[in-house]
Amino acid sequence: MIVKQFGVTYHRVQPKDLEVLRYWRNQSFIRDNMQFKDYITPLMQQQWFEKINNPFNYYFIIEYQGKKIGLINCKDTELDTRLAEGGIFIWEKSFWGTSIPVFASLTMLQAVFEIFKSGDASVATVAIDNKKALDFNLKLGYEIKETSEDGKWYKLYLTKERYKTHCHRLIKAAGILHKDDADFKIFGEPIDTQAEQINQYLRANKKN
């Protein structure tokens, strides 16, 4: 599955991507901001992929101007509560502080709340001392709701209502900057590792 919007392309993670992901995920400037900080071996990476390659987890390589620059995900979607946890990391430092991480987050949130209507709230877990990530999420409309027992992590929530009031204006601004490719576009075939609403969307678009 491939998604495109605002000049950025997102490829759902495949086995061929695992080694490049493992390399960047093991870099200290990425690993130090993660809850799981251990070194990841090839076997651990393969086991991780087998665990997340299903209709409840969506991990995408972020590609900009032909270059792979990071990863964004919507994981552990809960059917009963309709909560999904989002996350993003950019390994190309030249894109830190640019509009690209914002575009990526807006595209993922649109998928959850508008395109597939698969969630009522998005959740993010951020280290309390990671000020950049915290500010980034707060600007998107996330609110701090919980603190971990060890006092090291915040749990932030973005409801559908907050998404509409905080993100729509950002989406509109992004659309003005990228008038020729502002529309959310998705390409792919219906497969059993995708949610049925995604497969239905792909079938309907293929007919059109």
C-alpha positions as a printed Julia matrix, in Angstrom:
208×3 Matrix{Float64}:
   0.0     0.0     0.0
   1.24    3.45   -0.96
  -0.16    6.81    0.19
   0.67   10.2    -1.34
  -0.13   13.74   -0.21
   1.54   17.15    0.01
   4.49   16.0    -2.1
   5.32   13.16    0.33
   5.01    9.42   -0.36
   4.41    6.69    2.24
   5.18    3.03    1.57
   3.81    0.45    3.96
   6.75   -1.43    5.47
   7.72   -4.63    3.67
  10.38   -7.28    4.48
  12.85   -5.53    2.17
  12.68   -2.43    4.41
  13.57   -4.16    7.66
  17.34   -3.76    7.54
  17.31   -0.04    6.79
  14.74    0.47    9.54
  16.83   -1.55   11.96
  19.92    0.51   11.13
  18.25    3.83   11.85
  16.22    2.59   14.82
  19.49    1.5    16.48
  21.09    4.93   16.13
  21.46    6.55   19.55
  19.72    9.78   18.55
  16.61    7.73   17.7
  16.87    4.97   20.3
  17.35    7.35   23.24
  13.85    8.81   22.7
  12.12    5.43   22.52
  10.54    3.41   25.32
  12.41    0.31   24.1
  16.09    1.26   24.16
  17.81   -2.1    23.65
  19.88   -2.82   20.56
  17.7    -4.51   17.92
  19.12   -7.61   16.22
  18.06   -8.9    12.78
  16.06  -11.67   14.47
  14.31   -9.18   16.76
  13.46   -7.02   13.75
  12.0    -9.98   11.86
   9.94  -11.01   14.89
   8.68   -7.44   15.23
   7.56   -7.4    11.59
   5.72  -10.71   11.95
   3.92   -9.26   14.96
   2.82   -5.99   13.29
   2.1    -7.17    9.73
  -1.66   -7.37   10.25
  -4.85   -5.3     9.85
  -4.36   -3.57   13.22
  -0.93   -1.99   12.58
   0.24    0.36    9.82
   3.89    1.35    9.54
   5.01    3.5     6.62
   8.41    4.56    5.28
   8.32    8.32    4.67
   9.83    9.24    1.3
  10.45   12.79    0.13
  12.01   13.77   -3.18
  13.01   10.15   -3.77
  14.77    9.79   -0.41
  13.67    7.65    2.55
  13.75    9.95    5.57
  11.74    8.38    8.38
   8.92    6.2     9.65
   5.36    6.96   10.71
   2.86    4.53   12.17
  -0.63    3.95   13.45
  -0.49    0.87   15.65
  -2.47   -1.33   18.01
  -5.86   -0.16   16.77
  -8.49   -1.27   19.27
 -11.83   -2.24   17.74
 -13.81   -1.8    20.95
 -12.42    1.55   22.11
 -11.5     2.78   18.6
  -8.19    4.08   19.9
  -5.01    3.95   17.83
  -1.5     4.92   18.85
   0.51    7.06   16.47
   4.24    7.59   16.27
   6.85    9.14   14.01
  10.61    9.43   13.82
  12.68   11.21   11.21
  16.24    9.93   10.81
  17.34   12.51    8.24
  18.27   15.38   10.5
  18.01   17.95    7.69
  14.23   17.51    7.86
  13.94   18.11   11.6
  11.92   21.25   12.26
  10.59   21.37    8.68
   7.03   21.01    7.44
   7.55   17.37    6.35
   6.89   15.74    9.77
   3.78   17.93   10.07
   2.56   16.85    6.62
   3.18   13.2     7.51
   1.21   13.46   10.75
  -1.67   15.28    9.07
  -1.89   12.61    6.37
  -1.96    9.81    8.93
  -4.6    11.59   11.02
  -6.75   12.15    7.94
  -6.59    8.42    7.23
  -7.74    7.6    10.76
 -10.46   10.21   11.17
 -11.72   10.97    7.65
 -10.72    8.52    4.93
 -11.27    5.19    6.71
 -13.12    6.51    9.78
 -11.34    3.85   11.82
 -10.76    5.72   15.05
 -12.35    8.07   17.57
  -9.05    9.15   19.15
  -5.35    9.03   18.45
  -2.88    8.34   21.27
   0.8     9.29   21.48
   3.4     8.39   24.09
   6.15   10.99   24.52
   9.12   11.19   26.88
   8.59   14.03   29.37
  12.06   15.4    28.65
  11.59   15.29   24.85
  10.45   18.9    24.54
  10.54   19.01   20.73
   8.27   15.97   20.37
   5.97   17.23   23.1
   5.6    20.67   21.51
   5.06   19.04   18.12
   2.14   16.95   19.38
   0.59   19.78   21.38
   0.54   21.97   18.26
  -1.36   19.23   16.44
  -4.01   19.36   19.16
  -2.99   16.45   21.38
  -3.63   16.91   25.1
  -1.67   15.43   27.99
  -3.96   13.03   29.84
  -1.72   10.61   31.74
   1.77   10.3    33.22
   3.5     6.94   33.52
   4.1     5.47   36.96
   7.84    6.04   36.64
   7.26    9.71   35.76
   9.17    9.46   32.47
   6.38    9.43   29.87
   3.27   11.39   28.95
   0.26    9.8    27.31
  -1.38   12.31   24.97
  -4.79   12.06   23.3
  -6.25   13.68   20.2
 -10.01   13.22   19.92
 -11.95   13.47   16.68
 -13.4    16.78   17.86
  -9.95   18.2    18.65
  -8.72   16.97   15.29
 -11.44   18.95   13.54
 -10.69   22.18   15.39
  -6.88   22.01   15.42
  -5.85   20.02   12.35
  -8.27   21.22    9.69
  -6.66   24.65    9.52
  -3.23   23.02    9.2
  -4.51   20.76    6.43
  -5.95   23.79    4.65
  -2.62   25.64    4.94
  -0.74   22.59    3.64
  -3.16   22.38    0.73
  -2.44   26.0    -0.22
   1.28   25.24   -0.29
   0.73   22.09   -2.36
  -2.22   22.91   -4.59
  -1.29   20.3    -7.2
  -1.0    17.36   -4.81
  -3.1    18.27   -1.78
  -5.53   15.37   -2.2
  -5.09   12.2    -0.16
  -4.25    9.4    -2.62
  -3.88    5.72   -1.88
  -2.76    2.9    -4.14
  -2.71   -0.82   -3.6
  -4.57   -4.09   -3.77
  -6.98   -5.57   -1.2
  -5.04   -8.03    0.96
  -5.68   -9.88    4.2
  -3.15   -7.82    6.2
  -5.29   -4.69    5.72
  -8.51   -3.73    7.5
 -11.67   -4.42    5.57
 -12.58   -0.72    5.37
  -9.25   -0.08    3.65
  -9.83   -2.94    1.21
 -13.31   -1.61    0.47
 -11.86    1.84   -0.17
  -9.27    0.41   -2.55
 -11.9    -1.59   -4.43
 -14.16    1.45   -4.79
 -11.29    3.66   -6.02
 -10.21    1.01   -8.5
 -13.69    0.99  -10.03
 -13.63    4.77  -10.32
